[in-house]
Every structure is written in structure tokens, then in C-alpha cells.
Amino acid sequence: MTRLSPPAPPMHNRPATPPPRPAGRVIPAMLITISLAYLTLFLFLPLITVFTEALRKGFATYAAAYSDPAALAAIRLTLLVAAIAVPLNLVFGLCAAWAIAKFEFRGKRLLITLIDIPLAVSPVISGMIYVLLYGGNSLLGARLLDADIQIIFAVPGIVLATIFVTLPFVARETIPLMEAQGIEEEQAAMTLGAGPFQTFFRVTLPNVKWAVLYGVILCNARAMGEFGAVSVVSGHIRGKTNTLPLHVEILYNEYNFVAAFAMASLLTLLALMTLLLKSIVEHRSRHAAPDPVTRIPTLVTATPEPQT
């Protein structure tokens, strides 16, 4: 007997043919083109202009801009302010992150909000706050002046304003990672006899070292490039209270364009170095192997067995 083939399914039960898809490379190519055009217009061309204008009259004129005593004083002051503000904010950021991520206490959310205030307040407003607080017309500022201590229109005011605007960076980069890692390793270390500070430096800090370094890089970049808050409290005293961004503004207002762009090129190089370090840290943090938990027992000094 001949075997009959099964009947074909009805037309309305057959799966519909999927609609033709657009070419897989068209949309990515279009998005990349738009992104590159946007970056070229708003990033690459301004960067090229800075170096082109700085070298417009030759390298000798470019190098001469760095021999100006006012320029050297601005560079020294910028490095000094960053050298003071960054370590202080590093210590504060680690303490705040440790308290927020590892402990429960009243006012925890308030502390997080206070840390974010410098990100929400305009830098000019933050500078005005210090002028109102430490200026000669304030009660505190008048008493400081009587004691021959000048804050506003001096280096201490610049340091205070820089600390304020760079305060959140280390803490905000470290808190999420500390919270994500939990407290199990710290509890294990303390159970084995490690003290709080030993646990922090041997367990907690190594786990967040890349986040801390990332925050320090961002903090340093903002400290060296800050303009608004520093402009309010500095007084623009040439050779004394002018940081590098303020010196660039003064040179530009004096129509000394080559020197202004030469100083701006230095700030640009510092920014590019910061981006390079940032990329290296991001790469290392993604590929770094997690620290093994087996290191926790090494925190405790072995105690000798009692003699029988």
C-alpha cells in the first residue's frame, strides 16, 4: 500500500514571514558619524585651536611665555593648592565612605546629601559664601584680620574654595563600591582578631583602591582647573593670588593672545594626562582580579600555644 503524505497545514496557521530587516551596519555607522561630527565641532577643533594659537608666532615665543615670573607664580600656586586640597579631600572621602558604607547611624542620608552640595551649588556662589564668612566685613573675618590672619584675597581663601568644590569626588566614587562589597570580609577579619584600623587598611582599602585612585584623579583635575570659586576669593593679585586659569584670563584680557593660549595649552595637557590616567585606572579596575578572602587570616598574629 502506498503511504499518503500528511495534509498541508491551512494557510492561516502558517507562521508569518518576518519583515525584512534594514542593513545591520547602517544605523551604527550613522550613529558613529554623528558622534564624531559632534566631537569634532565641540572638542577636537577647540583643542587644535588652543595649540595652533599658542604656537602661531613660533616655539621661541611659546617658551618665553613660561619664563614670565607671573606665569611661574601662577603655576606654583596651582600646584600648591592642588597639593593641599587633594590629600585633605582624600582623607575626608575615605572617612565618609567608610562610615556611610559600613556602619548604620542616624543622619546617614543627611551626610550623603551634604556631600553632594558642592555638585549642586554654583562655584561662584561657593566663593561668595567664603567671602561673606571670612571677608573683612564679617564678624569672623574682622577678628581674623585683627589677629593678622587674612583668608580672603590670599592663599588660604583659594585653598578653602578649592577644597569645597572638590570635596565630593573621592567619596562619591568610593561609597558605591564599598556598599556593593558588603561587610562580610570585615566581619571575618574582626572575628579573627583584627582591629578596626587594621581591617580597614588590610581588607577594606585594598578592595576599593581603584575607585579611590579614580576619585583622586578627578579631584586633582578639578582642583587645578577651578575658575569660578577661586576667581571670587583670589582678588586677582598678579604674582600672588592668581592660579593658572586666572592668569589665562588676565593675559587674554590684555590681548596677549599667544601667552594666554600657551598657558591654556598647559592646562589642556594636564587635562589630557588626567584623561589618560583615568582610562588606565578604568582598564586596570575592570581587569584586576578580586583580592582573595584567604588573605584575612594573615591579619591576625598567631598566638603561641600554652605550654603544658
N, C-alpha and C positions, 0 to 999 in steps of 0.2 A: 504494500500500500504506500501511496505517495503521501509524504507529510506536508500538510499545509502550513505556510508561514503565518505567524500571528498578525491580526489585522493592525493596520497603522493607526496610531492614536489620532483622535479628532484634531482638527486644526486649532480649535480654541484652547486645547490643553497643551499645545507645544510651547516650549519656552521661547520667550521673545528674544530676538537677536539684539545684543547690546548695541547702543548707538555708537557710531564711530567716534573715537577719542581724538582730540587735537594732538598735534605733534608734541612729543614729550619734551622737546628741547626749546620750544618757542617761548613758553612762559618763563622758565628760568633765565633764558638769555635776555628777555625783555627786562626782568627784574634786575639782573646784574648790570645791564646798560643804564637803567635809571639810577641805580645806586652809584655807579662810577661817575655818571654825569653830575650827580648831586655833590659827591665828594670832591670832584674836580673844581666845581664852581665855588664851593664854600670852604674847602680845606686846602687842596693842593695848590691852587692859584695864589691864595694869600700867603702860604708858606714860601712858594717860589718868589713872590714879590718881596718878601722880607729879605731874603738873601741877595736877590738881584739889586735892590736899592742899597743894601749895605756895602756891596762891592762895586757900586756904579763908578766910583772915582778911583778904583784900584785897591789892591790889598794894603798898600802903604797907608793910605788914608783910613782904611778899615782898622788896621792895627793901631794907628795913632789915637783912635777913639778910646782905646783901653789904657792909654798912658795918662789920660786926664785924671788928676787927683780926685775930682768929684766922682768920676766913674768908679775908681778903685775904692773910694769910701762907700759908695752905694753897694758894690759887690760884697765888701767886707760886712756891712751891716745886714745885708740879706742873708748871708751865711750865718752870721751870729744869731739873728732872730730865729732862723730855722733850727740851729743847734740847741737853742733853749726851748723852743716851743715843742718840737717833735718828741724829745725824751720825756718831757712832762706829760704830754698827751698820751704817750705810750704807757707810762705808769698808770695814769688815770684810766685809760681804756682797759688795761688788763684787770685792774681792781674792780671796775664797774662790771665788766663782762663776767668775771669770776663770781661776784655777788649775785648778779641777775640770773646767770645760767645754772648755778649750783646750789643756791640757797633760796628759801622762801621767807619773806619778811613783808611787813606792812609797808606800803608806799613803793612797791616794786614797779608797778605800772607808771607811777608818777616819776620815778627815776628815769625810766625809759623815755618818757615824754620830755623831761628836762634835757636829756642828752640830745634829742632831736631839735631843740630850739634853734641852735645856730644854723641848721639847714633851712629853717623856715623864716628866719629874720634876715632882712637885707643887711649886707655887710656895712653899708653906710649907717644904718640905724644902730648897729652894734658899736661902731665907732662913736656915734653920738652918745650912747649910753655911758661910755667911759669918760667922755668929755664932761657930761653932766655930773658924773660921780666923782671924778678926780680933778676937774678943772678948778681954776683959781677962784671962781665964783661959788663953788660948793663949800659946805662946811668941812668936809673931809679934805678936799683939795687945799683949802686955805690953811688948815693945820699942818698938812704935809709941807706946804711951802714955807711956813714958819719954821719948820724943822729942817729947811734946806733940802727937801726931797721933792723933786719935780717928776711927775708922772706924764702929764700931757705935754706934747711938743718935745718929747725926749724919748730916749730908747726904751725905758720901762713901759710907756704907753703903747709903743709899737709892739712890744713883746706881748702885752696883755691882749691887745686887739687880735694879734695873730693866734694866740692860744685859744681865744673864743671861737674864731671862725674855723679852726682846725680840730676842735675838741671831739666831734662825733666819729671821726674816720676809723680810728683803731677799734673803738668799742663796737661800732655798727658792723664792722667786718668780722669781729671775733664772737659776738654774742650768738648769732645763729648756729655757728659750728659747735660751740660749746653746748648749746641746748640740744642739738641733734645727737651728740655723743653720749648724753645721759651722765649718770653718776655711778654706774656700776664699777668701773675701774677704780675710781677714787675710794669708793666704799671698800673694795677688796684690799687696796693698799693700806687704808687706815685700820682695817681688821687685822692685817698682818703686822701692825705696829708702827706704821709710818705716821709722822706728824703732819699737820695741815700744810705747812710750807714745803716740807719735803714732798708731799703728794702733789702739790701744785707744780713744783719745778721739775719733778721726775715723771709725772703722769699727765697732768692736765696741759701744761705748756707745750710739751713735745707734740701733742695731738693737734694743736691749733697753731703751730709755728708758721705755717704758710699763710694763714689768714692774718696773723699778726704782722708779718712782713708786708703783706699786701696793703694793710691799713697804714703802716708806716710810710710806704711809698706814696700813697695818696695824700697823706698828711704833709709830707715833705714837699710835694709838688704844689699843694695849695699854699703852704707857708711861704715858699719862695715867689709865688706868683700873685699873692694877695695884693689888691689895689685899693678897693673901696674903704674898708675899715682903717687901713694904715694911712690912707690919704687924709682922713678926718683927724686922726690923733697925732700925725707927724709934725705938722707945721711947715713942711716943705723947706726945711733949713738945709741949704745945699752943703754937702760935705759932712753933715752931721746926722740929720734925721731922714734922709732920702734913701729909700730902698731902690732896688733896680727898676721895678715898674714905675715908681715915681720919677726916677731920673730919666727914663724914656719919655715920659710925658713932658718934662721940662725941656728937654732937648728938642722935642717936636714943636712945642710952642715957641721956641726961639728960632725956628726954621733951620735948625741944624739937622737936616734930614739924614745925612749919612751917618752921623754919630748916633742918632736916635735909632735907626734901623740896625746899626752894629750892636747896640745894647739889646735891641729886640731879638736879634739873631741869637744872642747868648741865651736869652730866656727860651727861645724856640729849641735850641739844642738841649737845654735842660729838660724841656718837656718831652722831646723825643727820647732822651735817655730814660726818663721816667716811664714812658710807654714801653720801651724795650725791657726794662726791669719788670714791669707789670706783666708783660707777656711771658717772660721767663718764669716768674713766680706762678702764674696760672698753669703753665705747662708742667712745672715740677709738682704742683699740688695735685694735678689730675693723675700723674703717673707715679706719685710717691706711694709706696706700699704702706698700709697701716701698721703702726707700731704693734708688735705682738704683746699680748697680755702677759706672756711669760716673763716680761721684764719686771712685773710687780713684785715678785718675791725677792728680787735683788735689792729692793728698797729697805728691807729690814736687816739689820745687822744680826747675824746669828749669835745667839747667846750660848755660852758653854753649858754642857750638861752638868748637873750637880754630881759632885764626887760621892761615891758610896763608900 
